[in-house]
């Protein structure tokens, strides 16, 4: 009889799997709430509070620059959390990421502004934003892997898409709180103290998230892989042990570099379009289309609710037809939607704005939903946290980080939405190429085996079903 440490993990019972999904979803919702709250505040008030001596649009650019700094820290978070997540397990690192993110966000709510401490204010803001980015860089990979490695392989795309709904849920929560505050407070009151409330609220949310996240078990696939790795380690020579213990980053780049490039390319359209649609739109709609802050926030609020609802549906569809077809549908669709998107926003009506943002986020969901399972299935277990995180977060530096900044600069230079639409379309083309050359992964078995050193035969980690061609669909 196999010991508990080495017995093959069976698909979680509905109750236990739902608990895992809930823990991942609540944790990612809180972390994305914290991250998106900063982006919305950067578009609405940070330019005045932390960069008051600048021209309004220049102040917005500087505000978005501190916003982009958070993305710059995400690859470092991916490296550190990925390394220890592949060594120590997914759960411990997810608890740490939640504490870091929540603590930094709460501290932003206590920050003095430029009027109080001068240039020290934006410096402190930037440091806290770096901590946010570092924490989020480690959150995403661990959250989706915890679900992917617990779940039923036949419905992995559906279950793994639920942590992805943390992004629209966080956006919904952040935008909802800001929308409520701007509705009940005067502009002066919101700028004076009201903007702090959503950041301070993060402290309460983190306590709830930690209570739920601490209640779940470590991934059974990881525990099984760790036990096999320890058994092999005991039987190896010193040279073989040294090779097996190389940094996960080295193993990933040595044995999965193509998968890392595919993941990075796949992220370009998904990441850029999302931040143009949800963050930059708050600037564009209020400055170029003459829409009020409240109207723009309400449109993003409604669209985020729809986004939340469609992500599991797209994930379930990827279980039936494959990750690649759904992802490609989203990439092509978002490229085709950009010109109609800005045309609708330019009308200045609430209905057109809601339609523009909602359709954009539905198409974005077709990329974002299968992404969790798609990236998880690319990598071997003992380097999966590192591989998925590195591919996702390194791309964010070139994609999501500068997207609002580039869009705002293009608007300032050309006073037109056309170059911004072309910018997103170019990203969509890159994503179509990356996903088009990728292998289909939906039939790969995450629990079938593990090569801790990533050596020859690593494909055994992802055996295919006898009737399935890896390039099918």
C-alpha positions in Angstrom: 0.0 0.0 0.0 1.3 3.4 -0.9 2.1 5.8 1.9 0.2 9.1 2.0 3.3 10.9 0.9 3.6 9.1 -2.3 0.1 7.9 -3.2 -1.1 9.3 -6.5 -3.3 12.4 -5.9 -6.9 11.8 -6.8 -9.2 14.5 -8.0 -10.5 16.5 -5.1 -14.0 15.9 -3.8 -16.5 18.6 -4.9 -16.4 20.0 -1.3 -12.7 20.1 -0.9 -12.1 21.4 -4.4 -14.6 24.2 -3.9 -12.8 25.1 -0.7 -9.5 25.3 -2.6 -11.2 27.4 -5.4 -12.7 29.7 -2.8 -9.4 30.2 -1.0 -7.6 31.0 -4.3 -10.4 33.3 -5.5 -10.7 35.3 -2.4 -7.0 35.7 -2.1 -6.6 36.8 -5.7 -9.6 39.1 -5.4 -8.0 40.9 -2.5 -4.6 41.2 -4.2 -6.1 42.5 -7.4 -8.3 44.8 -5.5 -5.2 46.3 -3.9 -3.4 46.4 -7.3 -6.3 47.9 -9.3 -7.2 50.4 -6.6 -3.8 52.0 -7.1 -4.4 52.2 -10.9 -7.8 53.8 -10.5 -6.5 56.3 -7.9 -3.5 57.0 -10.2 -6.0 58.0 -12.9 -8.3 60.0 -10.7 -6.4 61.8 -7.8 -2.7 60.8 -7.4 -1.6 63.3 -10.1 -3.0 66.1 -7.9 -1.9 64.7 -4.5 1.6 63.6 -5.3 2.6 65.5 -8.4 0.7 68.9 -8.0 3.3 71.1 -9.7 2.9 69.4 -13.1 0.6 70.1 -16.0 -2.6 67.9 -15.4 -1.8 65.5 -18.2 1.9 65.4 -17.3 0.9 64.7 -13.7 -1.2 61.8 -14.9 1.8 60.5 -16.8 3.9 60.7 -13.7 1.2 59.0 -11.7 1.0 56.2 -14.2 4.8 55.9 -14.1 4.6 55.0 -10.4 1.8 52.6 -11.4 4.2 51.0 -13.9 6.8 50.6 -11.3 4.7 47.9 -9.7 4.9 45.9 -12.8 8.7 46.2 -12.9 8.8 44.5 -9.5 6.5 41.6 -10.6 9.3 39.6 -12.4 11.4 39.7 -9.2 8.4 38.5 -7.2 7.9 35.7 -9.8 11.6 34.6 -9.4 11.6 34.7 -5.6 8.1 33.2 -5.1 8.6 30.8 -7.9 11.9 29.5 -6.5 10.6 29.0 -3.0 7.1 27.9 -4.2 8.8 25.1 -6.1 10.9 24.2 -3.1 8.6 24.7 -0.1 5.1 24.5 -1.7 2.4 26.7 -3.0 0.4 27.5 0.2 3.2 29.1 2.3 4.1 31.5 -0.4 0.5 32.5 -1.1 0.1 33.4 2.6 3.2 35.6 2.4 2.1 37.3 -0.8 -1.2 38.2 0.7 0.4 39.7 3.8 2.9 41.8 1.7 0.2 43.1 -0.7 -2.3 43.9 2.1 0.3 45.6 4.2 1.6 47.8 1.4 -1.9 48.8 0.4 -2.9 49.7 3.9 0.2 51.8 4.3 -0.7 53.8 1.1 -3.9 54.8 2.9 -1.7 56.4 5.6 0.7 58.2 3.3 1.3 61.9 3.7 0.8 63.8 0.4 3.1 66.2 -1.4 1.5 69.1 0.4 2.7 67.7 3.7 6.1 66.2 3.1 7.1 67.4 -0.4 9.1 65.2 -2.7 9.3 62.4 0.0 5.6 61.6 -0.7 6.0 60.3 -4.3 9.1 58.4 -3.2 7.2 56.6 -0.4 4.4 56.0 -2.8 6.8 54.4 -5.3 8.4 52.1 -2.6 5.0 50.8 -1.5 4.0 50.3 -5.2 7.2 48.2 -5.6 6.1 46.0 -2.7 2.7 45.6 -4.3 4.2 44.5 -7.5 6.6 42.1 -5.8 3.7 40.4 -4.0 1.5 40.2 -7.0 4.4 38.7 -9.0 4.3 35.7 -6.7 0.5 35.5 -6.2 -0.8 34.6 -9.6 1.3 31.5 -10.3 0.7 30.0 -6.9 -3.0 30.6 -6.9 -3.7 29.1 -10.3 -1.4 26.1 -9.6 -3.1 25.4 -6.3 -6.4 24.9 -8.1 -4.9 23.3 -11.3 -3.0 20.7 -9.2 -6.0 19.9 -7.0 -8.7 19.7 -9.6 -10.3 17.3 -12.0 -8.2 17.1 -15.1 -11.2 16.9 -17.4 -12.5 20.3 -16.1 -9.1 21.9 -15.3 -9.8 24.8 -17.6 -13.1 25.6 -15.8 -11.7 25.2 -12.2 -8.5 27.0 -12.9 -10.4 29.9 -14.5 -11.9 30.7 -11.1 -8.8 32.3 -9.6 -8.7 34.3 -12.8 -12.0 35.8 -11.9 -10.2 37.4 -9.0 -9.0 40.1 -11.4 -12.5 41.3 -12.5 -13.7 40.7 -8.9 -10.9 42.9 -7.6 -11.6 45.5 -10.3 -15.3 45.3 -9.4 -14.6 45.8 -5.8 -12.0 48.6 -6.2 -14.2 50.5 -8.8 -17.3 50.0 -6.8 -15.8 51.4 -3.6 -14.3 54.4 -5.5 -17.6 54.9 -7.4 -19.6 54.9 -4.1 -17.2 57.4 -2.5 -17.2 59.8 -5.5 -21.0 59.7 -5.5 -21.4 60.6 -1.8 -18.4 62.9 -1.3 -17.6 66.2 -2.9 -14.5 66.4 -5.1 -12.8 68.3 -2.3 -13.6 65.8 0.4 -12.6 62.8 -1.8 -9.2 64.5 -2.6 -8.7 65.5 1.0 -9.4 62.2 2.8 -12.0 60.1 1.0 -9.4 58.4 -1.3 -7.8 56.8 1.7 -10.8 54.8 2.7 -10.5 52.1 0.0 -6.8 51.6 0.9 -7.4 51.2 4.6 -10.2 48.8 3.9 -7.6 46.4 2.5 -6.5 45.6 6.1 -9.9 44.1 6.9 -10.0 42.2 3.6 -6.5 40.7 4.3 -7.6 39.3 7.7 -10.5 37.5 6.0 -8.3 36.3 3.2 -5.7 34.9 5.5 -8.3 33.0 7.6 -9.6 31.3 4.5 -6.2 30.7 2.8 -4.7 29.1 5.9 -7.5 26.5 6.0 -6.6 24.8 2.7 -4.1 21.9 2.1 -1.0 22.0 0.0 -1.3 20.8 -3.6 -1.3 16.9 -3.7 0.6 17.0 -7.0 3.4 19.0 -5.5 3.5 16.7 -2.4 3.8 13.7 -4.6 6.5 15.3 -6.8 8.5 16.4 -3.7 8.4 12.8 -2.3 9.6 11.4 -5.6 12.3 14.0 -5.9 13.6 13.2 -2.3 13.7 9.5 -3.1 15.7 10.1 -6.3 18.0 12.5 -4.5 19.0 9.9 -2.0 20.0 7.5 -4.8 22.0 10.0 -6.8 25.7 10.9 -6.8 26.9 14.2 -5.6 27.2 15.6 -9.1 23.7 14.5 -10.0 22.3 16.0 -6.8 24.0 19.3 -7.6 22.5 19.3 -11.0 19.1 18.5 -9.6 19.2 21.3 -7.1 20.0 24.1 -9.7 17.8 27.1 -9.4 14.3 26.6 -10.9 15.0 29.7 -13.1 18.0 27.9 -14.6 15.9 24.7 -15.2 13.0 26.6 -16.7 15.2 28.5 -19.1 17.2 25.4 -20.0 14.3 23.0 -20.6 11.2 25.2 -21.1 12.5 28.4 -22.8 10.2 27.9 -25.7 7.2 27.7 -23.4 8.4 30.8 -21.5 8.5 32.7 -24.9 5.0 31.4 -25.8 3.6 32.5 -22.4 5.1 35.9 -22.8 3.8 36.4 -26.3 0.4 35.1 -25.2 0.3 37.7 -22.5 0.9 40.7 -24.7 -2.6 41.3 -26.1 -4.3 40.1 -22.9 -2.3 42.4 -20.6 -2.2 45.5 -22.8 -5.8 45.4 -23.8 -7.0 45.0 -20.2 -5.2 48.0 -18.9 -6.2 50.2 -21.8 -9.8 49.2 -21.4 -10.0 49.5 -17.6 -7.3 52.0 -16.5 -6.5 54.3 -19.4 -10.2 54.6 -20.3 -10.7 56.6 -17.1 -8.3 59.2 -18.5 -9.5 59.1 -22.1 -13.3 59.2 -21.3 -12.9 62.1 -18.9 -10.5 64.2 -20.9 -11.3 63.5 -24.6 -14.9 62.3 -24.5 -16.2 64.7 -21.9 -17.5 62.0 -19.6 -17.6 62.5 -15.8 -15.5 60.4 -13.5 -18.7 58.9 -12.0 -19.9 57.8 -15.4 -16.6 56.3 -16.4 -16.3 54.4 -13.1 -19.9 53.1 -13.4 -19.2 51.8 -17.0 -16.1 49.9 -15.8 -18.1 48.6 -12.8 -20.9 47.1 -15.0 -18.4 45.7 -17.5 -16.3 44.1 -14.7 -19.4 42.3 -13.5 -20.0 40.8 -16.9 -16.3 40.0 -17.2 -16.5 38.0 -13.9 -19.4 36.0 -15.2 -18.0 35.0 -18.6 -14.5 33.9 -17.5 -15.6 30.5 -16.1 -17.7 30.0 -19.3 -14.6 30.6 -21.4 -12.6 28.2 -19.2 -15.2 25.5 -19.6 -15.2 26.0 -23.3 -11.4 25.5 -23.3 -12.0 22.1 -21.7 -14.1 21.1 -24.7 -12.3 22.6 -27.7 -8.8 23.3 -26.3 -6.9 26.2 -24.8 -5.6 27.5 -28.1 -8.8 28.1 -30.1 -10.4 30.0 -27.2 -7.3 32.1 -26.7 -7.0 32.9 -30.4 -10.6 33.9 -30.5 -10.0 36.4 -27.8 -6.8 37.8 -29.4 -8.3 38.2 -32.8 -11.5 39.7 -31.4 -9.8 42.3 -29.2 -7.7 43.4 -32.2 -10.9 43.8 -34.3 -12.7 45.6 -31.5 -10.3 48.5 -30.9 -11.5 50.9 -33.5 -15.2 50.3 -32.7 -14.3 50.6 -29.0 -12.9 54.1 -29.3 -15.7 55.2 -31.7 -18.3 54.2 -29.1 -16.4 55.9 -26.2 -16.2 59.1 -28.3 -20.0 59.4 -28.5 -19.9 60.3 -24.8 -23.1 58.5 -23.9 -23.2 56.1 -21.0 -24.8 53.2 -22.9 -22.1 53.4 -25.6 -19.4 53.5 -23.0 -20.8 50.5 -21.2 -21.0 48.6 -24.5 -17.5 49.4 -25.5 -15.9 48.3 -22.2 -18.1 45.3 -21.8 -17.5 43.8 -25.2 -13.8 44.5 -24.8 -13.6 42.7 -21.4 -15.7 39.7 -22.8 -13.1 39.3 -25.5 -10.3 39.7 -23.0 -11.9 37.0 -20.9 -11.5 34.5 -23.8 -7.7 35.0 -23.4 -7.6 35.3 -19.6 -9.8 32.3 -18.7 -7.8 29.5 -20.4 -4.5 31.2 -19.5 -4.3 29.6 -16.0 -4.6 26.0 -17.2 -2.7 26.7 -20.4 0.4 28.0 -18.6 0.2 25.4 -15.8 0.2 22.6 -18.4 3.3 23.8 -20.1 5.8 23.1 -17.2 7.0 20.2 -15.1 5.8 20.1 -11.5 9.0 21.0 -9.7 9.5 24.1 -11.9 5.8 24.9 -12.7 5.5 27.7 -10.2 8.7 29.3 -11.6 7.8 28.7 -15.2 4.3 29.9 -15.1 5.2 33.0 -13.0 8.2 33.9 -15.1 6.4 33.6 -18.4 3.4 35.7 -17.1 5.2 38.3 -15.1 8.2 39.1 -17.3 5.7 39.8 -20.1 3.8 42.2 -17.8 6.9 44.5 -17.8 6.6 45.0 -21.5 2.8 44.8 -21.7 0.7 45.9 -18.8 3.2 48.1 -17.1 3.7 50.7 -19.8 0.2 50.3 -21.4 -1.6 53.2 -19.7 1.6 55.3 -19.9 2.1 54.6 -23.6 -1.6 55.2 -24.3 -1.6 58.5 -22.4 1.6 59.6 -24.2 0.1 58.8 -27.6 -3.0 60.7 -26.7 -0.9 63.7 -25.6 1.2 63.6 -28.8 -1.5 62.9 -31.4 -4.8 64.0 -29.7 -6.4 60.9 -31.3 -7.4 57.4 -30.4 -6.1 55.9 -33.7 -2.5 55.3 -32.6 -3.7 53.8 -29.4 -6.0 51.4 -31.3 -3.0 50.4 -33.5 -0.9 49.8 -30.4 -3.4 47.3 -29.1 -3.8 45.7 -32.6 0.0 45.2 -32.8 -0.1 43.4 -29.5 -3.0 41.2 -30.7 -0.9 40.2 -33.8 2.0 39.2 -31.6 -0.3 37.1 -29.4 -1.9 35.3 -32.3 1.6 34.3 -33.6 2.7 33.1 -30.1 -0.4 31.0 -29.5 -0.6 29.9 -33.1 2.8 28.1 -32.8 2.1 26.7 -29.3 1.2 23.1 -28.7 -2.3 22.3 -27.4 -2.0 21.3 -23.7 -5.5 20.4 -22.5 -4.9 16.6 -22.4 -1.6 16.8 -20.4 -1.6 15.1 -17.0 -0.1 17.3 -14.3 0.3 14.3 -11.9 1.7 11.7 -14.2 5.4 12.2 -13.3 8.0 14.7 -12.3 11.6 15.2 -13.3 13.0 17.4 -10.6 16.1 18.2 -12.5 14.3 18.8 -15.8 16.6 16.5 -17.5 16.1 14.4 -20.6 12.7 12.9 -20.8 10.9 15.8 -19.3 8.0 15.2 -21.7 7.1 12.3 -19.3 5.8 15.0 -17.1 3.0 15.7 -19.6 2.0 12.5 -21.3 -0.7 12.7 -23.9 -3.7 10.5 -24.2 -3.2 7.9 -26.9 -5.8 9.5 -29.2 -4.7 13.1 -28.8 -2.2 14.9 -31.0 -0.4 17.6 -29.1 -1.0 20.0 -32.0 -4.6 19.1 -32.4 -7.4 21.6 -32.4 
